[in-house]
Each structure stands twice: as structure tokens, then as C-alpha cells.
């Protein structure tokens, strides 16, 4: 039987909460060490790491604001030192996205998501490639948005930078496959955690909104973090050794 993950660790940017924590747990259940990052809530990251270690693997924590190039480089270097090798990277971190119409987007809001969600992603890609090349390859998984398949109103701050990220994923897959490096994306629909819960609490995602979205879904419920974790683990694992440059929609059929 194929070993699910190579030796070393999966480095998960944004792995201390919400979808990221579920991904970290699923990969740890597959027998792999993990390295998780947090931006400001160290206590939450420590708690997440303690739970992951109960699964019999190592879990390191690293502070990273993905708008900060130096912190990205340090996290990659430190995780590689702790775990000897990084076999995969998952990018599940991003901005606290607001929901304005395009005409109402401020320069400050735009600059924030471009600097973190796009420039941060570029810096992760650029700085993990040398490590992957030096260690017989690796896998990058981008946690993207199902908005790429349908253009939902008021979601431009999330979808626009992820569209650019998809181009980077394609170039990484195309140019780095010769080095044993793969790159794929998971397009996330409405998942009951993280930003969804915040916007629900604020009344942005009210009952009218939720009922309208559910009415258009072939699968009549919202997703769970575990749904995203399973798809991500597939791309990060040896089960997808011949898969690269793909965008998998995990959205209950929203993009159909």
C-alpha cells in the first residue's frame, strides 16, 4: 500500500484555526508531521498544536503575517530545520475579507488583499521552490474560492487576488514539474467556519442570504472544514502523484 505522505512535514499557512486547523489535523491523521502558522493568536496555535501531537506526530508553530516577506522566509527555513524536510505546503491564510460591491472598494481594502493574498502567495511560492527542488520535489496546495467559477456579487476582494494566484499555480505546475514539484488548488464554497461565521454573526449572511444560496446548491447544505481538509490532503499526498495544475471545486455544486 502506498505511503500517504513522504517523510518530513506539511507546512500549513493559516493552520491554527478554521479550515487550516482541519487540514492540519487530517494530514496528521495520515501520519505526517505538520508545521502550522498563526498571525497573532499564539495561544490558539499552541492549543491546536497540542491536539495534533496527540495523534502521534510532531507539530511546530510559526508566527507569520503573509504580508510580511521576512516572516514567510523564516517560517519555511525554521520548519525545514525542525522537520528536516517540507514535503508539501498548503496556503490557507488570507485577509479578513470585507464584502463591498466593486464600485465601493476602497484603495486601502484593495491594497490590503493584494499585499497579503496575492503578494504573500507569490512569496510563498517563490521561496518554497528552492527547498522542493533540493529535496526531490513537493506539493503546493492553494486554498482558493468557488467564486472563480460563478462570480458572486460583493466578493471581488476575495476572488480577484485568487484569480491571479491561479495563474501562479498554473505556472508552478508547468515549469516545476520537471523537478518533481506539483501545484493544485481547492476552490472553497460556503464552509461553516472562519469568515462565514463572522459575517453570519454580523448579519451580512442573514437567513435570506443563506436560503438563497442553499436554493441554488445541488447539495442542500453548507460545507464543513473536513470537506476541504480531505480534498487538500489528497493533493498534498502521494495519492495524487500524477496530478498537477488542477482546480477542484469543493462547493456543493455552487459552480455547476
ChimeraX attribute file (.defattr): number of C-alpha atoms within 10 A of each C-alpha:
attribute: neighborCount
match mode: 1-to-1
recipient: residues
	/A:1	3
	/A:2	7
	/A:3	11
	/A:4	17
	/A:5	22
	/A:6	18
	/A:7	15
	/A:8	20
	/A:9	29
	/A:10	33
	/A:11	30
	/A:12	26
	/A:13	30
	/A:14	27
	/A:15	28
	/A:16	30
	/A:17	21
	/A:18	19
	/A:19	24
	/A:20	26
	/A:21	25
	/A:22	21
	/A:23	29
	/A:24	32
	/A:25	23
	/A:26	19
	/A:27	26
	/A:28	24
	/A:29	15
	/A:30	16
	/A:31	18
	/A:32	25
	/A:33	29
	/A:34	30
	/A:35	29
	/A:36	29
	/A:37	28
	/A:38	23
	/A:39	16
	/A:40	11
	/A:41	12
	/A:42	15
	/A:43	11
	/A:44	13
	/A:45	24
	/A:46	17
	/A:47	11
	/A:48	21
	/A:49	24
	/A:50	14
	/A:51	13
	/A:52	23
	/A:53	16
	/A:54	12
	/A:55	16
	/A:56	13
	/A:57	17
	/A:58	20
	/A:59	27
	/A:60	21
	/A:61	22
	/A:62	25
	/A:63	19
	/A:64	22
	/A:65	21
	/A:66	28
	/A:67	21
	/A:68	14
	/A:69	18
	/A:70	12
	/A:71	16
	/A:72	24
	/A:73	16
	/A:74	14
	/A:75	21
	/A:76	21
	/A:77	17
	/A:78	16
	/A:79	23
	/A:80	19
	/A:81	11
	/A:82	15
	/A:83	20
	/A:84	14
	/A:85	23
	/A:86	28
	/A:87	28
	/A:88	27
	/A:89	25
	/A:90	28
	/A:91	23
	/A:92	24
	/A:93	26
	/A:94	19
	/A:95	18
	/A:96	12
	/A:97	16
	/A:98	16
	/A:99	15
	/A:100	15
	/A:101	12
	/A:102	12
	/A:103	7
	/A:104	10
	/A:105	15
	/A:106	11
	/A:107	8
	/A:108	9
	/A:109	15
	/A:110	15
	/A:111	12
	/A:112	18
	/A:113	23
	/A:114	21
	/A:115	17
	/A:116	21
	/A:117	26
	/A:118	23
	/A:119	20
	/A:120	23
	/A:121	29
	/A:122	18
	/A:123	18
	/A:124	22
	/A:125	20
	/A:126	13
	/A:127	16
	/A:128	20
	/A:129	19
	/A:130	11
	/A:131	17
	/A:132	23
	/A:133	15
	/A:134	11
	/A:135	16
	/A:136	11
	/A:137	20
	/A:138	29
	/A:139	27
	/A:140	30
	/A:141	27
	/A:142	25
	/A:143	24
	/A:144	26
	/A:145	26
	/A:146	25
	/A:147	23
	/A:148	20
	/A:149	13
	/A:150	11
	/A:151	14
	/A:152	11
	/A:153	11
	/A:154	16
	/A:155	17
	/A:156	21
	/A:157	24
	/A:158	23
	/A:159	19
	/A:160	19
	/A:161	20
	/A:162	25
	/A:163	16
	/A:164	16
	/A:165	23
	/A:166	21
	/A:167	12
	/A:168	20
	/A:169	25
	/A:170	19
	/A:171	14
	/A:172	21
	/A:173	22
	/A:174	15
	/A:175	11
	/A:176	18
	/A:177	17
	/A:178	11
	/A:179	15
	/A:180	16
	/A:181	24
	/A:182	30
	/A:183	30
	/A:184	26
	/A:185	26
	/A:186	23
	/A:187	22
	/A:188	23
	/A:189	21
	/A:190	21
	/A:191	22
	/A:192	17
	/A:193	15
	/A:194	14
	/A:195	16
	/A:196	14
	/A:197	14
	/A:198	14
	/A:199	15
	/A:200	16
	/A:201	11
	/A:202	10
	/A:203	11
	/A:204	14
	/A:205	16
	/A:206	12
	/A:207	11
	/A:208	10
	/A:209	13
	/A:210	15
	/A:211	13
	/A:212	10
	/A:213	16
	/A:214	17
	/A:215	13
	/A:216	14
	/A:217	16
	/A:218	13
	/A:219	13
	/A:220	13
	/A:221	17
	/A:222	15
	/A:223	18
	/A:224	16
	/A:225	19
	/A:226	18
	/A:227	16
	/A:228	24
	/A:229	20
	/A:230	16
	/A:231	18
	/A:232	24
	/A:233	25
	/A:234	17
	/A:235	27
	/A:236	27
	/A:237	22
	/A:238	17
	/A:239	14
	/A:240	14
	/A:241	15
	/A:242	10
	/A:243	15
	/A:244	22
	/A:245	20
	/A:246	17
	/A:247	21
	/A:248	18
	/A:249	23
	/A:250	22
	/A:251	25
	/A:252	21
	/A:253	14
	/A:254	21
	/A:255	18
	/A:256	11
